[in-house]
Amino acid sequence: MPEEKKEKIEFEKNLIEQINEDFQLREQGTLVSNGIPYSQAYEYNQQKAINYAPPRNMTDDRQVSMGLVHEKIVSFIAIFLKICF
């Protein structure tokens, strides 16, 4: 094999390994996310943005949405549209 092709293969292999390591690091639960992996928290926030159901009993039943700003804006707009229409 030509030297350039070997270098390209080695570069791409290293890139794939780095992506996999970053993915594993991202999926580790942290104290900030209550030990929930990133993908699970993202899916939870997507569901919260789409289906907003307020707590039944405000003193006992509370859920904190760990959403990003985008998910919170989508959730707010969904509530606003539900009230208006």
Gaussian input, Z-matrix of N, CA and C with variables (Angstrom, degrees):
# hf/3-21g

backbone

0 1
 N
 C     1     B1
 C     2     B2     1     A1
 N     3     B3     2     A2     1     D1
 C     4     B4     3     A3     2     D2
 C     5     B5     4     A4     3     D3
 N     6     B6     5     A5     4     D4
 C     7     B7     6     A6     5     D5
 C     8     B8     7     A7     6     D6
 N     9     B9     8     A8     7     D7
 C    10    B10     9     A9     8     D8
 C    11    B11    10    A10     9     D9
 N    12    B12    11    A11    10    D10
 C    13    B13    12    A12    11    D11
 C    14    B14    13    A13    12    D12
 N    15    B15    14    A14    13    D13
 C    16    B16    15    A15    14    D14
 C    17    B17    16    A16    15    D15
 N    18    B18    17    A17    16    D16
 C    19    B19    18    A18    17    D17
 C    20    B20    19    A19    18    D18
 N    21    B21    20    A20    19    D19
 C    22    B22    21    A21    20    D20
 C    23    B23    22    A22    21    D21
 N    24    B24    23    A23    22    D22
 C    25    B25    24    A24    23    D23
 C    26    B26    25    A25    24    D24
 N    27    B27    26    A26    25    D25
 C    28    B28    27    A27    26    D26
 C    29    B29    28    A28    27    D27
 N    30    B30    29    A29    28    D28
 C    31    B31    30    A30    29    D29
 C    32    B32    31    A31    30    D30
 N    33    B33    32    A32    31    D31
 C    34    B34    33    A33    32    D32
 C    35    B35    34    A34    33    D33
 N    36    B36    35    A35    34    D34
 C    37    B37    36    A36    35    D35
 C    38    B38    37    A37    36    D36
 N    39    B39    38    A38    37    D37
 C    40    B40    39    A39    38    D38
 C    41    B41    40    A40    39    D39
 N    42    B42    41    A41    40    D40
 C    43    B43    42    A42    41    D41
 C    44    B44    43    A43    42    D42
 N    45    B45    44    A44    43    D43
 C    46    B46    45    A45    44    D44
 C    47    B47    46    A46    45    D45
 N    48    B48    47    A47    46    D46
 C    49    B49    48    A48    47    D47
 C    50    B50    49    A49    48    D48
 N    51    B51    50    A50    49    D49
 C    52    B52    51    A51    50    D50
 C    53    B53    52    A52    51    D51
 N    54    B54    53    A53    52    D52
 C    55    B55    54    A54    53    D53
 C    56    B56    55    A55    54    D54
 N    57    B57    56    A56    55    D55
 C    58    B58    57    A57    56    D56
 C    59    B59    58    A58    57    D57
 N    60    B60    59    A59    58    D58
 C    61    B61    60    A60    59    D59
 C    62    B62    61    A61    60    D60
 N    63    B63    62    A62    61    D61
 C    64    B64    63    A63    62    D62
 C    65    B65    64    A64    63    D63
 N    66    B66    65    A65    64    D64
 C    67    B67    66    A66    65    D65
 C    68    B68    67    A67    66    D66
 N    69    B69    68    A68    67    D67
 C    70    B70    69    A69    68    D68
 C    71    B71    70    A70    69    D69
 N    72    B72    71    A71    70    D70
 C    73    B73    72    A72    71    D71
 C    74    B74    73    A73    72    D72
 N    75    B75    74    A74    73    D73
 C    76    B76    75    A75    74    D74
 C    77    B77    76    A76    75    D75
 N    78    B78    77    A77    76    D76
 C    79    B79    78    A78    77    D77
 C    80    B80    79    A79    78    D78
 N    81    B81    80    A80    79    D79
 C    82    B82    81    A81    80    D80
 C    83    B83    82    A82    81    D81
 N    84    B84    83    A83    82    D82
 C    85    B85    84    A84    83    D83
 C    86    B86    85    A85    84    D84
 N    87    B87    86    A86    85    D85
 C    88    B88    87    A87    86    D86
 C    89    B89    88    A88    87    D87
 N    90    B90    89    A89    88    D88
 C    91    B91    90    A90    89    D89
 C    92    B92    91    A91    90    D90
 N    93    B93    92    A92    91    D91
 C    94    B94    93    A93    92    D92
 C    95    B95    94    A94    93    D93
 N    96    B96    95    A95    94    D94
 C    97    B97    96    A96    95    D95
 C    98    B98    97    A97    96    D96
 N    99    B99    98    A98    97    D97
 C   100   B100    99    A99    98    D98
 C   101   B101   100   A100    99    D99
 N   102   B102   101   A101   100   D100
 C   103   B103   102   A102   101   D101
 C   104   B104   103   A103   102   D102
 N   105   B105   104   A104   103   D103
 C   106   B106   105   A105   104   D104
 C   107   B107   106   A106   105   D105
 N   108   B108   107   A107   106   D106
 C   109   B109   108   A108   107   D107
 C   110   B110   109   A109   108   D108
 N   111   B111   110   A110   109   D109
 C   112   B112   111   A111   110   D110
 C   113   B113   112   A112   111   D111
 N   114   B114   113   A113   112   D112
 C   115   B115   114   A114   113   D113
 C   116   B116   115   A115   114   D114
 N   117   B117   116   A116   115   D115
 C   118   B118   117   A117   116   D116
 C   119   B119   118   A118   117   D117
 N   120   B120   119   A119   118   D118
 C   121   B121   120   A120   119   D119
 C   122   B122   121   A121   120   D120
 N   123   B123   122   A122   121   D121
 C   124   B124   123   A123   122   D122
 C   125   B125   124   A124   123   D123
 N   126   B126   125   A125   124   D124
 C   127   B127   126   A126   125   D125
 C   128   B128   127   A127   126   D126
 N   129   B129   128   A128   127   D127
 C   130   B130   129   A129   128   D128
 C   131   B131   130   A130   129   D129
 N   132   B132   131   A131   130   D130
 C   133   B133   132   A132   131   D131
 C   134   B134   133   A133   132   D132
 N   135   B135   134   A134   133   D133
 C   136   B136   135   A135   134   D134
 C   137   B137   136   A136   135   D135
 N   138   B138   137   A137   136   D136
 C   139   B139   138   A138   137   D137
 C   140   B140   139   A139   138   D138
 N   141   B141   140   A140   139   D139
 C   142   B142   141   A141   140   D140
 C   143   B143   142   A142   141   D141
 N   144   B144   143   A143   142   D142
 C   145   B145   144   A144   143   D143
 C   146   B146   145   A145   144   D144
 N   147   B147   146   A146   145   D145
 C   148   B148   147   A147   146   D146
 C   149   B149   148   A148   147   D147
 N   150   B150   149   A149   148   D148
 C   151   B151   150   A150   149   D149
 C   152   B152   151   A151   150   D150
 N   153   B153   152   A152   151   D151
 C   154   B154   153   A153   152   D152
 C   155   B155   154   A154   153   D153
 N   156   B156   155   A155   154   D154
 C   157   B157   156   A156   155   D155
 C   158   B158   157   A157   156   D156
 N   159   B159   158   A158   157   D157
 C   160   B160   159   A159   158   D158
 C   161   B161   160   A160   159   D159
 N   162   B162   161   A161   160   D160
 C   163   B163   162   A162   161   D161
 C   164   B164   163   A163   162   D162
 N   165   B165   164   A164   163   D163
 C   166   B166   165   A165   164   D164
 C   167   B167   166   A166   165   D165
 N   168   B168   167   A167   166   D166
 C   169   B169   168   A168   167   D167
 C   170   B170   169   A169   168   D168
 N   171   B171   170   A170   169   D169
 C   172   B172   171   A171   170   D170
 C   173   B173   172   A172   171   D171
 N   174   B174   173   A173   172   D172
 C   175   B175   174   A174   173   D173
 C   176   B176   175   A175   174   D174
 N   177   B177   176   A176   175   D175
 C   178   B178   177   A177   176   D176
 C   179   B179   178   A178   177   D177
 N   180   B180   179   A179   178   D178
 C   181   B181   180   A180   179   D179
 C   182   B182   181   A181   180   D180
 N   183   B183   182   A182   181   D181
 C   184   B184   183   A183   182   D182
 C   185   B185   184   A184   183   D183
 N   186   B186   185   A185   184   D184
 C   187   B187   186   A186   185   D185
 C   188   B188   187   A187   186   D186
 N   189   B189   188   A188   187   D187
 C   190   B190   189   A189   188   D188
 C   191   B191   190   A190   189   D189
 N   192   B192   191   A191   190   D190
 C   193   B193   192   A192   191   D191
 C   194   B194   193   A193   192   D192
 N   195   B195   194   A194   193   D193
 C   196   B196   195   A195   194   D194
 C   197   B197   196   A196   195   D195
 N   198   B198   197   A197   196   D196
 C   199   B199   198   A198   197   D197
 C   200   B200   199   A199   198   D198
 N   201   B201   200   A200   199   D199
 C   202   B202   201   A201   200   D200
 C   203   B203   202   A202   201   D201
 N   204   B204   203   A203   202   D202
 C   205   B205   204   A204   203   D203
 C   206   B206   205   A205   204   D204
 N   207   B207   206   A206   205   D205
 C   208   B208   207   A207   206   D206
 C   209   B209   208   A208   207   D207
 N   210   B210   209   A209   208   D208
 C   211   B211   210   A210   209   D209
 C   212   B212   211   A211   210   D210
 N   213   B213   212   A212   211   D211
 C   214   B214   213   A213   212   D212
 C   215   B215   214   A214   213   D213
 N   216   B216   215   A215   214   D214
 C   217   B217   216   A216   215   D215
 C   218   B218   217   A217   216   D216
 N   219   B219   218   A218   217   D217
 C   220   B220   219   A219   218   D218
 C   221   B221   220   A220   219   D219
 N   222   B222   221   A221   220   D220
 C   223   B223   222   A222   221   D221
 C   224   B224   223   A223   222   D222
 N   225   B225   224   A224   223   D223
 C   226   B226   225   A225   224   D224
 C   227   B227   226   A226   225   D225
 N   228   B228   227   A227   226   D226
 C   229   B229   228   A228   227   D227
 C   230   B230   229   A229   228   D228
 N   231   B231   230   A230   229   D229
 C   232   B232   231   A231   230   D230
 C   233   B233   232   A232   231   D231
 N   234   B234   233   A233   232   D232
 C   235   B235   234   A234   233   D233
 C   236   B236   235   A235   234   D234
 N   237   B237   236   A236   235   D235
 C   238   B238   237   A237   236   D236
 C   239   B239   238   A238   237   D237
 N   240   B240   239   A239   238   D238
 C   241   B241   240   A240   239   D239
 C   242   B242   241   A241   240   D240
 N   243   B243   242   A242   241   D241
 C   244   B244   243   A243   242   D242
 C   245   B245   244   A244   243   D243
 N   246   B246   245   A245   244   D244
 C   247   B247   246   A246   245   D245
 C   248   B248   247   A247   246   D246
 N   249   B249   248   A248   247   D247
 C   250   B250   249   A249   248   D248
 C   251   B251   250   A250   249   D249
 N   252   B252   251   A251   250   D250
 C   253   B253   252   A252   251   D251
 C   254   B254   253   A253   252   D252

   B1=1.4471
   B2=1.5297
   B3=1.3190
   B4=1.4621
   B5=1.5281
   B6=1.3030
   B7=1.4731
   B8=1.5312
   B9=1.3249
   B10=1.4682
   B11=1.5268
   B12=1.3125
   B13=1.4638
   B14=1.5282
   B15=1.3482
   B16=1.4601
   B17=1.5217
   B18=1.3232
   B19=1.4740
   B20=1.5276
   B21=1.3272
   B22=1.4640
   B23=1.5267
   B24=1.3174
   B25=1.4655
   B26=1.5291
   B27=1.3084
   B28=1.4661
   B29=1.5322
   B30=1.3322
   B31=1.4645
   B32=1.5246
   B33=1.3343
   B34=1.4628
   B35=1.5299
   B36=1.3266
   B37=1.4643
   B38=1.5312
   B39=1.3311
   B40=1.4662
   B41=1.5236
   B42=1.3289
   B43=1.4595
   B44=1.5281
   B45=1.3128
   B46=1.4719
   B47=1.5240
   B48=1.3193
   B49=1.4700
   B50=1.5222
   B51=1.3323
   B52=1.4642
   B53=1.5254
   B54=1.3274
   B55=1.4674
   B56=1.5238
   B57=1.3330
   B58=1.4636
   B59=1.5214
   B60=1.3292
   B61=1.4710
   B62=1.5220
   B63=1.3325
   B64=1.4661
   B65=1.5245
   B66=1.3378
   B67=1.4624
   B68=1.5286
   B69=1.3402
   B70=1.4631
   B71=1.5270
   B72=1.3171
   B73=1.4641
   B74=1.5232
   B75=1.3253
   B76=1.4614
   B77=1.5200
   B78=1.3249
   B79=1.4592
   B80=1.5271
   B81=1.3173
   B82=1.4623
   B83=1.5204
   B84=1.3095
   B85=1.4511
   B86=1.5210
   B87=1.3249
   B88=1.4612
   B89=1.5161
   B90=1.3151
   B91=1.4599
   B92=1.5241
   B93=1.3175
   B94=1.4612
   B95=1.5230
   B96=1.3282
   B97=1.4693
   B98=1.5252
   B99=1.3276
   B100=1.4695
   B101=1.5220
   B102=1.3218
   B103=1.4491
   B104=1.5101
   B105=1.3231
   B106=1.4654
   B107=1.5323
   B108=1.3306
   B109=1.4681
   B110=1.5281
   B111=1.3220
   B112=1.4616
   B113=1.5235
   B114=1.3316
   B115=1.4650
   B116=1.5273
   B117=1.3284
   B118=1.4707
   B119=1.5302
   B120=1.3250
   B121=1.4623
   B122=1.5299
   B123=1.3347
   B124=1.4624
   B125=1.5243
   B126=1.3359
   B127=1.4651
   B128=1.5331
   B129=1.3308
   B130=1.4686
   B131=1.5238
   B132=1.3298
   B133=1.4623
   B134=1.5232
   B135=1.3175
   B136=1.4629
   B137=1.5294
   B138=1.3194
   B139=1.4600
   B140=1.5193
   B141=1.3279
   B142=1.4580
   B143=1.5190
   B144=1.3242
   B145=1.4587
   B146=1.5179
   B147=1.3198
   B148=1.4597
   B149=1.5278
   B150=1.3165
   B151=1.4670
   B152=1.5142
   B153=1.3037
   B154=1.4557
   B155=1.5164
   B156=1.2982
   B157=1.4583
   B158=1.5241
   B159=1.3278
   B160=1.4616
   B161=1.5263
   B162=1.3259
   B163=1.4709
   B164=1.5259
   B165=1.3275
   B166=1.4713
   B167=1.5175
   B168=1.3159
   B169=1.4579
   B170=1.5287
   B171=1.3088
   B172=1.4554
   B173=1.5355
   B174=1.3194
   B175=1.4620
   B176=1.5261
   B177=1.3302
   B178=1.4633
   B179=1.5217
   B180=1.3166
   B181=1.4621
   B182=1.5227
   B183=1.3280
   B184=1.4602
   B185=1.5127
   B186=1.3143
   B187=1.4501
   B188=1.5161
   B189=1.2994
   B190=1.4516
   B191=1.5221
   B192=1.3094
   B193=1.4676
   B194=1.5186
   B195=1.3442
   B196=1.4627
   B197=1.5175
   B198=1.3172
   B199=1.4463
   B200=1.5092
   B201=1.2913
   B202=1.4470
   B203=1.5200
   B204=1.3093
   B205=1.4569
   B206=1.5245
   B207=1.3303
   B208=1.4638
   B209=1.5290
   B210=1.3394
   B211=1.4594
   B212=1.5255
   B213=1.3241
   B214=1.4668
   B215=1.5224
   B216=1.3286
   B217=1.4635
   B218=1.5244
   B219=1.3215
   B220=1.4682
   B221=1.5215
   B222=1.3299
   B223=1.4582
   B224=1.5273
   B225=1.3266
   B226=1.4591
   B227=1.5233
   B228=1.3269
   B229=1.4666
   B230=1.5246
   B231=1.3386
   B232=1.4645
   B233=1.5281
   B234=1.3332
   B235=1.4793
   B236=1.5153
   B237=1.3230
   B238=1.4499
   B239=1.5231
   B240=1.3426
   B241=1.4536
   B242=1.5202
   B243=1.3317
   B244=1.4699
   B245=1.5328
   B246=1.3221
   B247=1.4678
   B248=1.5287
   B249=1.3255
   B250=1.4737
   B251=1.5185
   B252=1.3067
   B253=1.4578
   B254=1.4859
   A1=109.36
   A2=115.74
   A3=118.28
   A4=110.64
   A5=115.59
   A6=121.41
   A7=111.91
   A8=116.99
   A9=120.58
   A10=110.86
   A11=116.80
   A12=120.43
   A13=110.33
   A14=117.15
   A15=120.65
   A16=110.87
   A17=116.24
   A18=120.52
   A19=110.62
   A20=116.49
   A21=120.46
   A22=110.56
   A23=116.75
   A24=120.67
   A25=110.43
   A26=117.26
   A27=121.37
   A28=110.85
   A29=116.58
   A30=121.05
   A31=110.89
   A32=116.86
   A33=120.61
   A34=111.35
   A35=116.74
   A36=120.48
   A37=110.20
   A38=116.94
   A39=121.07
   A40=111.46
   A41=116.35
   A42=120.34
   A43=110.96
   A44=117.26
   A45=121.35
   A46=110.75
   A47=117.30
   A48=120.46
   A49=110.91
   A50=117.38
   A51=120.54
   A52=111.01
   A53=117.21
   A54=120.63
   A55=110.27
   A56=117.33
   A57=120.74
   A58=111.97
   A59=117.88
   A60=120.86
   A61=110.88
   A62=116.99
   A63=120.46
   A64=111.19
   A65=116.17
   A66=120.59
   A67=110.40
   A68=116.47
   A69=120.40
   A70=111.13
   A71=116.88
   A72=121.05
   A73=110.57
   A74=116.92
   A75=121.06
   A76=111.49
   A77=117.51
   A78=121.47
   A79=113.36
   A80=118.37
   A81=120.04
   A82=108.93
   A83=116.06
   A84=119.65
   A85=110.79
   A86=115.96
   A87=121.42
   A88=109.77
   A89=116.45
   A90=120.39
   A91=110.95
   A92=116.91
   A93=120.72
   A94=110.69
   A95=116.66
   A96=120.29
   A97=112.20
   A98=117.61
   A99=122.91
   A100=112.08
   A101=117.80
   A102=122.07
   A103=115.09
   A104=116.93
   A105=121.35
   A106=108.59
   A107=118.13
   A108=119.75
   A109=111.09
   A110=116.41
   A111=121.89
   A112=112.23
   A113=117.52
   A114=119.69
   A115=111.56
   A116=116.62
   A117=119.89
   A118=110.42
   A119=117.48
   A120=120.97
   A121=110.42
   A122=117.00
   A123=120.90
   A124=110.48
   A125=116.40
   A126=120.36
   A127=110.40
   A128=116.95
   A129=121.51
   A130=110.56
   A131=116.17
   A132=120.03
   A133=111.73
   A134=117.07
   A135=120.07
   A136=109.95
   A137=117.17
   A138=120.80
   A139=111.02
   A140=117.06
   A141=120.07
   A142=110.94
   A143=117.14
   A144=120.63
   A145=111.01
   A146=116.91
   A147=120.44
   A148=111.28
   A149=116.70
   A150=121.64
   A151=110.01
   A152=116.55
   A153=119.14
   A154=108.63
   A155=116.03
   A156=121.61
   A157=107.13
   A158=118.25
   A159=119.61
   A160=111.38
   A161=117.67
   A162=120.62
   A163=111.30
   A164=115.83
   A165=120.49
   A166=111.23
   A167=115.51
   A168=119.88
   A169=107.40
   A170=116.11
   A171=120.34
   A172=113.55
   A173=119.37
   A174=120.29
   A175=112.42
   A176=117.36
   A177=120.42
   A178=113.59
   A179=116.56
   A180=121.66
   A181=110.42
   A182=116.64
   A183=120.22
   A184=110.02
   A185=115.85
   A186=122.15
   A187=107.84
   A188=114.68
   A189=119.98
   A190=107.59
   A191=115.69
   A192=119.54
   A193=108.07
   A194=115.39
   A195=120.30
   A196=109.93
   A197=117.75
   A198=121.69
   A199=115.03
   A200=113.72
   A201=121.04
   A202=107.69
   A203=116.68
   A204=120.46
   A205=110.79
   A206=117.08
   A207=120.41
   A208=111.13
   A209=117.07
   A210=119.91
   A211=111.55
   A212=116.62
   A213=119.64
   A214=110.99
   A215=117.32
   A216=120.53
   A217=110.02
   A218=117.18
   A219=120.83
   A220=109.87
   A221=117.03
   A222=121.02
   A223=110.78
   A224=117.26
   A225=120.99
   A226=110.89
   A227=117.00
   A228=120.52
   A229=110.23
   A230=117.31
   A231=120.35
   A232=110.90
   A233=116.43
   A234=120.55
   A235=109.82
   A236=116.61
   A237=121.62
   A238=111.03
   A239=116.99
   A240=120.43
   A241=111.90
   A242=116.23
   A243=120.12
   A244=109.83
   A245=116.73
   A246=120.92
   A247=110.29
   A248=116.74
   A249=121.48
   A250=113.37
   A251=117.00
   A252=118.86
   A253=108.78
   D1=145.42
   D2=176.03
   D3=-66.10
   D4=154.06
   D5=-177.95
   D6=-62.08
   D7=-38.57
   D8=-179.66
   D9=-62.79
   D10=-40.31
   D11=-179.36
   D12=-66.60
   D13=-39.42
   D14=177.19
   D15=-62.76
   D16=-41.97
   D17=179.14
   D18=-64.51
   D19=-40.80
   D20=179.19
   D21=-64.44
   D22=-43.73
   D23=178.56
   D24=-62.52
   D25=-43.22
   D26=179.19
   D27=-63.99
   D28=-42.10
   D29=178.23
   D30=-61.55
   D31=-46.68
   D32=-179.08
   D33=-66.14
   D34=-37.25
   D35=177.04
   D36=-62.78
   D37=-45.36
   D38=178.37
   D39=-63.40
   D40=-38.57
   D41=179.03
   D42=-64.03
   D43=-44.42
   D44=178.75
   D45=-63.63
   D46=-41.84
   D47=177.83
   D48=-62.87
   D49=-40.52
   D50=179.01
   D51=-65.54
   D52=-40.81
   D53=177.44
   D54=-61.85
   D55=-43.73
   D56=178.63
   D57=-64.13
   D58=-40.10
   D59=177.40
   D60=-65.08
   D61=-41.65
   D62=177.93
   D63=-63.97
   D64=-39.03
   D65=178.34
   D66=-62.53
   D67=-46.12
   D68=179.23
   D69=-61.79
   D70=-39.77
   D71=178.74
   D72=-65.84
   D73=-41.88
   D74=-179.71
   D75=-65.26
   D76=-34.27
   D77=-176.36
   D78=-81.06
   D79=-6.08
   D80=177.17
   D81=-72.42
   D82=135.08
   D83=177.67
   D84=-72.14
   D85=146.92
   D86=179.16
   D87=-127.03
   D88=171.23
   D89=176.24
   D90=-64.68
   D91=-33.52
   D92=-178.98
   D93=-63.69
   D94=-37.99
   D95=-178.11
   D96=-101.05
   D97=19.49
   D98=178.78
   D99=56.58
   D100=33.65
   D101=177.84
   D102=77.34
   D103=8.09
   D104=-178.90
   D105=-88.03
   D106=133.50
   D107=175.99
   D108=-61.55
   D109=154.80
   D110=-176.90
   D111=-56.35
   D112=-46.31
   D113=-176.13
   D114=-64.80
   D115=-35.83
   D116=178.17
   D117=-69.79
   D118=-41.14
   D119=177.98
   D120=-65.38
   D121=-38.55
   D122=178.75
   D123=-63.90
   D124=-44.77
   D125=178.73
   D126=-63.05
   D127=-41.49
   D128=178.18
   D129=-60.39
   D130=-44.38
   D131=-179.50
   D132=-67.28
   D133=-35.13
   D134=175.71
   D135=-62.39
   D136=-43.79
   D137=179.35
   D138=-66.20
   D139=-38.78
   D140=178.38
   D141=-66.21
   D142=-34.66
   D143=179.60
   D144=-69.81
   D145=-33.74
   D146=-177.67
   D147=-83.99
   D148=-44.64
   D149=-175.20
   D150=-116.16
   D151=90.07
   D152=178.49
   D153=-89.53
   D154=121.12
   D155=174.92
   D156=-126.82
   D157=112.14
   D158=-178.63
   D159=-65.83
   D160=154.01
   D161=178.69
   D162=-58.75
   D163=145.44
   D164=179.92
   D165=-71.52
   D166=-47.12
   D167=-179.37
   D168=-117.46
   D169=109.93
   D170=-171.97
   D171=-61.65
   D172=-26.38
   D173=-178.03
   D174=-80.79
   D175=-30.79
   D176=-175.39
   D177=-105.88
   D178=-45.47
   D179=-167.18
   D180=-98.04
   D181=100.77
   D182=179.83
   D183=-132.65
   D184=143.16
   D185=173.24
   D186=-129.13
   D187=135.13
   D188=178.46
   D189=-101.54
   D190=122.97
   D191=176.88
   D192=-83.59
   D193=126.38
   D194=-179.39
   D195=-92.02
   D196=27.33
   D197=-170.50
   D198=-69.16
   D199=156.56
   D200=171.75
   D201=-75.72
   D202=169.92
   D203=-178.12
   D204=-57.73
   D205=-40.62
   D206=-179.31
   D207=-59.40
   D208=-46.58
   D209=-179.68
   D210=-65.67
   D211=-36.65
   D212=179.22
   D213=-67.49
   D214=-38.68
   D215=177.89
   D216=-65.40
   D217=-43.70
   D218=178.50
   D219=-61.24
   D220=-42.11
   D221=179.17
   D222=-63.61
   D223=-43.77
   D224=179.51
   D225=-62.43
   D226=-43.29
   D227=179.61
   D228=-64.48
   D229=-39.63
   D230=178.34
   D231=-61.42
   D232=-42.50
   D233=178.08
   D234=-64.79
   D235=-45.32
   D236=-178.79
   D237=-59.89
   D238=-45.69
   D239=179.62
   D240=-66.77
   D241=-34.03
   D242=178.75
   D243=-65.73
   D244=-38.51
   D245=-179.57
   D246=-71.66
   D247=-43.33
   D248=-175.80
   D249=-73.12
   D250=-34.06
   D251=-174.76
   D252=-117.24

